[in-house]
Amino acid sequence: MLYEFGPFCVNSRDRLLLRGGREVPLTPKVFDILLVLIQNNGRILTKDELMRMIWPETIVEEANITRNISTLRKALGDGLEESRFIETIPWRGYRFGAEIRTCGELAAIDSLAVLPFVNESNTPDTDYLSNGITESLIHKLSALTDLRVMSRHSVFNCNTLDPQTVGSKLNVRAVLIGRIRQTLNTVIVSIELVDTMDQRHIWGAQYNREHCDIFDLQETIAQQIAVQLRVKLTSNESQRLRQRPTENAEAHELYLRARFFWNKLTPDGVNAAVELFNKAIQKDESYALAYIGLLDAYTYLNSPVEARKAASKALEIDPMSGEAHASLGFLTFLYDWDFKKADAEFSQAIELNPSYAQAHHWYAIYLANMGRHKDALREARRARELDPLSLLMNQTVGLSLYLARDFGLAIDELRKVVDMDANYAAVRSSLGLAYAHKGLTKEAIQEFRKVGDLAGGHPAVDSSVKALIAYTHAVSGEIEQARILIDEISNLPATSSYLLAMILGLIGETDLAFEWLDRAYQERNFQLVCALTDPGLDPLRGDARFPALLARIGLS
């Protein structure tokens, strides 16, 4: 940003103070102080605030502020008797009091990572608040069309506060670094917005708030970030930034605690979150975010009926919730087989919340299974761009290529995910399928056996692994080996009727394959949404019964 006051112009990008077009030399810290004062024009900044903003990681003496302010005043021509720009407020601090004009516009910064706020209270039981403020800001800012905001998953797994490192890992232009400290009655939050290209300080502030004012704080920070990044807001986006999710402070605290447990992504953690989300709803029955929390929890617990109820309630309260539209789209796609409605829900979700990686991920899966492979790959790559450290988002690119029958590129992408985490079983299953269709039978079977090893002998997983190995033999034309395994798995309750139908089709047992597909249809097996594009069903596509099956599913 370029700021003009009196005869001076400040270029914050190039860190220059100009007078009449000529540079006025300033040391880096003196320039930092000038920029902070300008960006907080008219507001009294205490010496403590200034020291935290200018030396956030260093303990310095108060004399440093006094000395640098004196240097700055000399550079600006301020005297002891007359201060045109910097005013000393006795016993309190300093205030910049000049009229500031914009003397030019810089390009808007279009990408941001809100890093996890550091809990300086040293009490783990208050982590829910620092995490909650981080997530709330991500949630609010993700709704801005012209700003790409990194997902919660990637920022919480970045493991660094160094702006340039974050910029490189997450491919963002700016980072928000925050610290929070709780006392008995107040919350003290300090924040700094930094350009990752040159570690330039864009903006910083410190806020002292009572616990009940946390809503105001989140709104203020979100609005200031949009201003400082020069993001152009629509009237609806401005309204969303100001909108409060609830007026009930107790409900909001319960919600933050619930999200803290939900993010553990364990059955115990998610069940604890369900209890807390429900308590939040008891405090405020119109709390849409709490219903969205229930929706996420029930989706994780594979309870589609309860998840759908939560989604419907969330949208009844807040029709503009991108998260609720995305989840409802996925439920509609997977369980209702209402594909037109699912497409509409996904599209609306992305329009309302363009930085919601999960929506792009689900939409990519939907599009790939609808045979819209180019669109699917675009959405999968967008999901990965928004959540680059997510194993799932990276896997989705490979899955999209697999369903498009580009098995070589699918293998390349899925191998990258294995390199990210060799113990991620889901990607090994996908990689095994890609190997099988590429004719790499040995490699495919090795991947499936690794899945079994990672599961530690779980009976249901062992059954699935045997089915996948039988599938690999069938794809490779090794019919006898496939038949031996079919005899072992066909009567096991954990065996997927859909997968068994594919194996039978691949070894030429067409009538039996359609019997098992009919059983899958009667079971409402969600895997049938893959029938239009799944390579494993290719041997059956020429049979007259196959288009009839697609018509029953709604895929014709």
C-alpha positions in Angstrom: 0.0 0.0 0.0 1.1 3.6 -0.7 0.3 6.2 2.0 0.6 10.0 1.7 0.7 12.5 4.6 2.0 16.0 4.6 4.9 16.1 2.1 5.6 12.4 2.6 4.7 9.2 0.8 5.3 5.7 2.3 5.6 2.7 0.0 5.0 -0.3 2.3 5.9 -2.9 -0.4 9.3 -1.5 -1.2 9.8 -0.2 2.4 10.5 3.4 1.4 9.8 6.8 2.9 9.8 9.5 0.2 9.7 13.3 0.4 9.4 15.1 -2.9 10.3 11.9 -4.7 13.5 11.5 -2.8 14.2 8.7 -0.3 14.4 9.6 3.4 16.8 6.9 4.8 15.3 4.9 7.8 16.6 1.8 9.5 14.4 -1.3 9.2 13.0 -1.0 12.7 12.3 2.7 12.4 10.4 2.0 9.2 8.5 -0.8 11.0 7.4 1.6 13.7 6.3 4.2 11.1 4.2 1.7 9.2 2.5 0.4 12.4 1.7 3.9 13.5 0.3 4.8 10.1 -1.8 1.6 9.9 -3.2 2.4 13.3 -3.7 6.1 12.5 -5.7 7.9 15.3 -5.3 5.0 17.7 -3.2 5.1 20.8 -0.6 2.4 20.8 1.1 1.6 24.1 4.8 1.0 24.4 4.1 -2.7 25.2 2.0 -3.0 22.0 4.7 -1.4 19.9 7.4 -3.7 21.3 5.3 -6.8 20.7 4.6 -5.7 17.1 8.1 -4.6 16.2 10.1 -7.2 18.2 7.6 -10.1 18.5 10.2 -12.8 19.2 12.7 -10.7 21.3 12.7 -9.2 24.8 13.8 -5.6 24.4 14.1 -2.6 26.8 11.6 0.2 26.6 14.4 2.6 25.7 14.5 1.0 22.3 11.0 2.3 21.5 11.9 5.8 22.9 15.1 6.0 20.9 13.6 4.8 17.6 10.6 7.1 18.0 13.0 10.0 18.4 14.9 9.0 15.3 11.6 8.8 13.3 10.5 12.2 14.5 13.7 13.8 13.3 13.3 12.1 9.9 9.7 13.5 9.7 10.8 17.0 10.9 8.8 16.8 14.1 10.2 18.9 16.9 9.8 18.7 20.7 7.5 21.7 20.8 5.4 20.9 17.7 4.6 17.3 16.7 2.7 17.3 13.4 2.6 13.6 13.0 3.5 11.6 16.1 1.8 12.5 19.4 3.1 11.4 22.8 0.2 10.4 25.1 1.6 10.8 28.7 1.8 7.5 30.6 0.1 5.6 27.7 2.0 5.6 24.5 2.0 7.2 21.0 -0.6 8.1 18.4 -0.2 9.0 14.7 -2.5 11.9 14.1 -2.0 13.1 10.5 -4.5 12.9 7.7 -3.5 10.0 5.5 -4.3 9.8 1.8 -3.8 7.0 -0.7 -1.3 8.0 -3.3 -1.5 4.8 -5.4 -2.7 1.3 -5.4 -0.7 -1.9 -5.3 -2.1 -5.2 -6.6 -4.2 -7.1 -4.1 -2.7 -10.1 -2.4 -4.7 -13.1 -3.4 -3.6 -16.0 -1.1 -3.4 -16.3 2.6 -2.5 -18.9 5.3 -3.9 -18.2 8.8 -1.4 -20.0 10.9 -2.5 -21.7 14.2 -2.6 -19.0 16.9 0.0 -19.7 19.6 -1.4 -20.3 23.0 0.9 -18.3 25.3 -1.2 -19.1 28.4 0.8 -22.4 28.8 -2.4 -24.2 29.8 -3.4 -27.0 27.4 -7.0 -26.8 28.5 -7.3 -23.4 26.7 -6.0 -24.7 23.4 -9.6 -24.9 22.2 -9.7 -21.1 22.2 -6.5 -20.5 20.2 -7.5 -23.2 17.7 -11.1 -21.9 17.6 -10.1 -18.4 16.7 -7.8 -19.7 14.0 -10.6 -21.8 12.5 -13.2 -19.0 12.8 -10.9 -16.7 10.8 -10.3 -19.4 8.2 -14.1 -20.0 8.0 -14.9 -16.3 7.6 -12.2 -15.5 5.1 -12.8 -18.6 2.9 -16.0 -17.1 1.8 -14.2 -14.3 -0.1 -14.1 -15.0 -3.8 -10.9 -13.1 -4.6 -8.9 -14.6 -1.7 -7.5 -18.2 -1.7 -7.4 -19.3 1.9 -5.5 -22.4 3.0 -7.5 -25.1 4.7 -7.3 -25.8 8.4 -5.6 -29.2 7.8 -2.7 -27.7 5.9 -2.0 -24.8 8.3 -2.2 -27.0 11.3 0.3 -29.4 9.7 2.7 -26.8 8.4 4.8 -26.9 11.7 6.5 -23.6 11.2 5.9 -19.9 11.8 8.5 -18.7 9.3 6.7 -16.7 6.7 8.9 -17.6 3.7 8.9 -21.3 4.6 5.1 -21.3 4.9 4.9 -19.4 1.6 7.0 -22.0 -0.2 5.2 -25.0 1.4 1.6 -23.8 0.9 2.1 -21.5 -2.1 0.6 -18.4 -0.5 1.6 -14.7 -0.7 0.7 -13.7 2.9 0.5 -15.3 6.4 -1.3 -14.3 9.5 0.6 -15.0 12.7 -1.3 -14.8 16.0 -0.7 -15.2 19.7 -3.3 -15.4 22.4 -3.0 -15.1 26.2 -5.8 -15.6 28.6 -6.2 -14.0 32.0 -9.1 -14.5 34.4 -11.4 -12.1 32.6 -9.7 -11.0 29.4 -8.2 -12.4 26.2 -5.1 -10.6 24.8 -4.5 -11.3 21.1 -1.6 -10.0 19.0 -1.5 -10.5 15.3 0.9 -9.8 12.4 0.2 -10.0 8.7 3.4 -10.7 6.7 4.2 -10.9 3.0 5.9 -14.2 2.4 7.9 -13.0 -0.6 10.1 -10.6 1.4 8.9 -11.0 5.0 7.5 -7.5 4.8 5.3 -6.5 7.7 2.0 -5.6 6.2 0.0 -4.9 9.3 -0.2 -5.8 13.0 -2.3 -5.1 16.0 -2.9 -6.1 19.6 -6.4 -6.4 21.2 -7.5 -6.7 24.8 -11.0 -8.1 25.0 -13.3 -9.7 27.6 -14.3 -13.3 26.9 -17.8 -12.2 25.8 -16.3 -9.9 23.2 -14.6 -12.7 21.2 -17.1 -12.3 18.4 -16.3 -8.6 17.9 -12.6 -9.5 17.9 -13.0 -12.1 15.1 -15.1 -9.8 13.0 -12.6 -6.9 13.5 -9.6 -9.1 12.5 -11.3 -10.6 9.5 -12.3 -7.1 8.2 -8.9 -5.7 8.8 -7.2 -8.6 6.9 -9.5 -8.0 3.9 -8.6 -4.3 3.9 -4.9 -4.8 4.3 -4.7 -7.4 1.5 -6.8 -5.0 -0.7 -9.4 -7.7 -1.4 -12.4 -6.4 -3.3 -15.6 -7.3 -1.4 -19.1 -7.7 -2.7 -21.9 -6.4 -0.5 -22.8 -10.0 0.4 -19.2 -10.8 1.4 -19.0 -7.6 3.6 -22.2 -8.7 5.3 -20.8 -12.3 5.8 -17.7 -10.9 7.5 -19.8 -8.9 9.9 -22.3 -11.7 10.6 -22.2 -13.4 14.0 -22.8 -17.1 14.2 -24.5 -16.7 17.6 -25.2 -14.1 20.2 -24.8 -16.7 23.0 -21.2 -16.7 24.4 -21.7 -20.0 26.2 -23.0 -21.7 23.0 -19.9 -20.4 21.2 -17.5 -21.7 23.8 -19.2 -25.1 23.7 -18.9 -25.1 19.9 -15.1 -24.2 20.1 -14.6 -27.1 22.6 -16.6 -29.4 20.3 -14.4 -28.5 17.3 -11.3 -29.1 19.4 -12.4 -32.7 20.1 -13.7 -33.2 16.5 -10.3 -32.4 15.1 -8.8 -35.3 16.9 -10.5 -37.5 14.3 -10.8 -40.5 16.6 -14.1 -42.2 17.5 -13.9 -41.1 21.1 -13.1 -37.5 20.1 -15.9 -37.3 17.6 -18.4 -38.8 20.0 -17.3 -36.2 22.6 -17.8 -33.5 20.0 -21.3 -34.7 19.2 -22.2 -34.2 22.9 -20.8 -30.7 23.0 -22.4 -29.7 19.7 -25.7 -30.8 21.1 -25.1 -28.8 24.2 -24.3 -25.7 22.1 -27.6 -26.2 20.3 -29.4 -26.4 23.6 -28.0 -23.0 24.4 -28.9 -21.6 21.0 -31.3 -23.6 18.7 -30.5 -21.2 15.8 -26.7 -21.9 15.9 -26.1 -23.1 12.3 -22.4 -23.8 12.8 -23.2 -26.2 15.6 -25.5 -28.1 13.2 -22.7 -28.1 10.7 -20.4 -29.6 13.4 -23.0 -32.4 13.9 -23.1 -32.9 10.2 -19.4 -33.4 10.0 -19.4 -35.7 13.1 -22.2 -37.9 11.8 -20.6 -38.1 8.4 -17.4 -39.4 10.1 -19.4 -41.9 12.1 -21.1 -43.1 8.9 -24.6 -42.1 10.1 -26.1 -40.6 6.9 -29.7 -40.3 8.3 -28.5 -38.1 11.3 -26.1 -36.3 9.0 -28.9 -35.4 6.6 -31.0 -34.1 9.5 -28.2 -31.8 10.6 -27.5 -30.6 7.1 -31.2 -29.7 6.5 -31.4 -27.8 9.9 -28.1 -25.9 9.2 -29.5 -24.8 5.8 -32.9 -23.9 7.3 -31.0 -21.5 9.6 -28.3 -20.3 7.2 -29.1 -21.0 3.5 -25.7 -19.3 2.7 -23.6 -22.0 4.4 -21.2 -23.4 1.8 -20.2 -26.2 4.1 -23.7 -27.5 4.6 -24.5 -27.4 0.9 -21.3 -29.3 0.1 -22.1 -32.0 2.7 -25.7 -32.3 1.5 -24.4 -32.7 -2.0 -22.1 -35.6 -1.0 -24.9 -37.3 0.9 -27.3 -36.8 -2.0 -24.7 -38.2 -4.4 -23.7 -41.2 -2.4 -27.0 -42.3 -0.8 -29.9 -40.8 -2.7 -28.5 -41.1 -6.2 -30.1 -37.8 -7.1 -27.2 -36.7 -9.2 -28.7 -33.5 -10.6 -29.5 -32.2 -7.1 -26.0 -33.2 -6.0 -24.4 -31.2 -8.8 -26.5 -28.2 -7.9 -25.5 -28.5 -4.2 -21.8 -28.8 -5.0 -21.9 -25.8 -7.4 -23.7 -23.7 -4.8 -21.2 -24.7 -2.1 -18.2 -23.6 -4.2 -19.9 -20.3 -5.1 -20.6 -19.5 -1.5 -17.2 -20.7 -0.2 -14.7 -20.9 -3.0 -11.8 -21.8 -0.6 -13.5 -24.8 1.0 -11.2 -27.6 -0.1 -13.6 -30.4 0.9 -16.3 -29.1 -1.5 -13.8 -29.2 -4.4 -12.7 -32.7 -3.3 -16.2 -34.1 -3.1 -17.2 -32.4 -6.4 -14.1 -33.9 -8.1 -15.2 -37.4 -7.0 -18.7 -36.7 -8.2 -17.5 -35.4 -11.6 -15.1 -38.3 -12.1 -17.9 -40.8 -11.5 -20.2 -38.9 -13.9 -17.5 -39.2 -16.6 -16.7 -35.5 -16.7 -13.0 -36.2 -16.3 -11.5 -32.9 -17.4 -13.8 -31.0 -14.9 -13.0 -33.6 -12.2 -9.2 -33.1 -12.6 -9.7 -29.4 -12.4 -11.6 -29.6 -9.1 -9.2 -32.2 -7.7 -6.2 -30.0 -8.4 -8.1 -27.0 -6.8 -8.7 -29.0 -3.7 -5.0 -29.9 -3.5 -4.1 -26.3 -4.1 -6.2 -25.3 -1.1 -5.0 -28.1 1.1 -1.6 -29.1 -0.2 -0.6 -31.1 2.9 -3.7 -33.2 2.9 -3.2 -36.9 2.0 -6.8 -37.2 0.9 -6.7 -34.1 -1.4 -3.5 -35.3 -3.0 -5.0 -38.8 -3.4 -8.1 -37.4 -5.2 -5.9 -36.2 -8.1 -4.7 -39.8 -8.6 -8.3 -41.2 -8.3 -9.6 -38.8 -10.9 -6.8 -39.9 -13.3 -7.6 -43.6 -12.5 -11.3 -43.2 -13.4 -10.2 -41.4 -16.6 -8.2 -44.6 -17.4 -4.9 -42.7 -17.4 -3.3 -45.3 -15.2 0.3 -44.3 -15.8 -0.3 -40.7 -14.6 -2.5 -42.0 -11.8 0.4 -44.2 -10.5 2.7 -41.2 -10.6 0.4 -39.1 -8.5 -0.5 -41.8 -6.0 3.2 -42.7 -5.5 3.7 -39.1 -4.4 1.1 -39.5 -1.7 2.8 -42.7 -0.5 6.0 -40.7 -0.3 4.1 -38.2 2.0 3.0 -41.0 4.3 3.9 -44.6 3.7 1.3 -45.7 6.3 -1.7 -44.2 4.6 -3.6 -47.4 3.7 -6.3 -45.8 1.5 -3.8 -44.5 -1.1 -2.2 -48.0 -1.2 -5.5 -49.5 -2.2 -5.9 -46.9 -5.0 -2.3 -47.4 -6.1 -2.9 -51.2 -6.2 -5.9 -50.8 -8.5 -3.9 -48.5 -10.9 -1.1 -51.1 -10.9 -3.5 -53.9 -11.7 -5.0 -52.1 -14.8 -1.5 -51.1 -15.9 -0.6 -54.8 -16.0 1.7 -54.6 -13.0 0.2 -57.6 -11.1 3.0 -58.2 -8.7 3.2 -54.6 -7.6 -0.6 -54.4 -7.2 -0.7 -57.5 -4.9 2.2 -56.0 -2.9 0.2 -52.8 -2.3 -2.9 -54.7 -1.2 -1.0 -56.9 1.2 0.6 -53.7 2.7 -3.0 -52.5 3.4 -3.7 -55.7 5.3 -0.4 -55.3 7.3 -1.3 -51.8 8.2 -4.7 -52.9 9.5 -3.0 -55.4 11.8 -5.2 -58.4 10.8 -8.6 -56.8 11.1 -11.1 -59.4 9.7 -13.1 -57.0 7.5 -9.9 -55.5 6.0 -8.4 -59.0 5.4 -11.6 -59.9 3.5 -11.3 -56.8 1.4 -7.7 -57.4 0.7 -8.4 -61.0 -0.5 -11.2 -59.6 -2.8 -8.8 -57.0 -4.2 -6.1 -59.6 -4.9 -8.8 -61.7 -6.6 -9.7 -58.6 -8.6 -6.0 -58.2 -9.7 -5.8 -61.8 -10.8 -9.0 -61.4 -12.8 -7.8 -58.2 -14.5 -4.6 -60.0 -15.4 -6.4 -63.0 -16.9 -5.3 -65.4 -14.1 -8.7 -66.9 -13.8 -7.9 -70.0 -11.7 -6.2 -67.9 -9.0 -9.2 -65.5 -9.0 -11.7 -68.4 -8.6 -9.8 -69.9 -5.6 -10.1 -66.5 -3.8 -13.8 -66.1 -4.9 -14.7 -69.3 -3.2 -13.0 -68.0 0.0 -14.7 -64.6 0.1 -18.1 -65.0 -1.4 -19.8 -66.0 1.8 -18.0 -63.6 4.1 -20.3 -60.9 5.4 -17.7 -58.2 4.9 -17.3 -58.9 1.2 -18.7 -56.1 -1.0 -21.3 -57.4 -3.4 -20.2 -54.7 -5.9 -16.6 -55.8 -5.8 -17.5 -59.5 -6.2 -19.7 -58.6 -9.2 -16.7 -56.9 -10.9 -14.4 -59.9 -10.2 -17.0 -62.3 -11.7 -17.5 -60.1 -14.8 -13.7 -59.9 -15.3 -13.4 -63.8 -15.4 -16.4 -64.2 -17.8 -19.1 -65.2 -15.3 -21.5 -62.6 -16.7 -24.8 -63.9 -15.4 -23.4 -64.3 -11.9 -21.9 -60.8 -12.1 -25.3 -59.3 -12.8 -26.9 -61.3 -10.0 -24.4 -59.7 -7.6 -25.0 -56.3 -9.1 -28.7 -56.7 -8.5 -27.9 -57.7 -4.9 -25.8 -54.5 -4.6 -28.7 -52.5 -6.0 -31.1 -54.1 -3.4 -28.7 -53.2 -0.7 -28.4 -49.6 -2.0 -24.6 -50.2 -2.0 -23.1 -46.7 -2.3 -20.3 -48.1 -4.6 -22.9 -48.3 -7.4 -22.4 -44.6 -8.0 -19.1 -45.6 -9.6 -20.8 -47.9 -12.2 -20.7 -45.4 -15.1 -16.9 -45.1 -15.1 -15.4 -47.9 -13.0 -12.8 -49.7 -15.2 -13.6 -53.0 -13.4 -17.1 -53.1 -15.0 -15.9 -52.7 -18.6 -16.4 -56.3 -19.6 -20.1 -55.9 -18.7 -20.9 -52.7 -20.6 -21.8 -54.5 -23.9 -24.5 -56.5 -22.2 -28.1 -55.2 -22.6 -28.6 -55.6 -18.9 -25.9 -53.0 -18.1 -27.7 -49.8 -19.5 -30.8 -51.0 -17.7 -28.9 -51.2 -14.4 -27.5 -47.6 -15.0 -31.0 -46.4 -15.6 -32.2 -47.9 -12.3 -29.4 -46.1 -10.5 -30.1 -42.9 -12.4 -26.8 -42.8 -14.3 -28.2 -43.3 -17.8 
